[in-house]
Amino acid sequence: MTDPATNATSAATGRTIGDVAELVRSKNAGPFWQTLDIFLPDDDTYRLVAESPALDEGVIADMYRTPIDTVSIYRLPTIRVVKISFPRPLPQGGVFDRDMHAGQQHVPLASVRL
């Protein structure tokens, strides 16, 4: 491990996405898809999160129990946002839908360790 004062990755060791992000949220992206957004405060933190091995399609697919080929991750450096989209497990408003707005789905992502 290098000196935390000179290496952002070392400084974030043991921290979670929720610890370093300005905002982590989830929402519907239509009745069949949901999206997770991670808003970062500065370029260094954006790079730390966007380049983290903890943020790849396989990890997200396992975490949200969805096929890996349905996960899309968009890294948007000009606005320091990482957006993740994948199908909802159930259509919005269906009889067994327990989170109609997908508003609580960001919680597992926010607790991912960098």
Secondary structure, DSSP 8 states (H G I E B T S, - for coil): ---TTT-HHHHTTT-BHHHH-SEEEEEESSSSEEEEEEE-SSHHHHHHHHT-TTSSHHHHHHHHT--GGG-EEEEETTTTEEEEEEE-SS-TT-TT-S-TT-TTTTHHHHT-B-
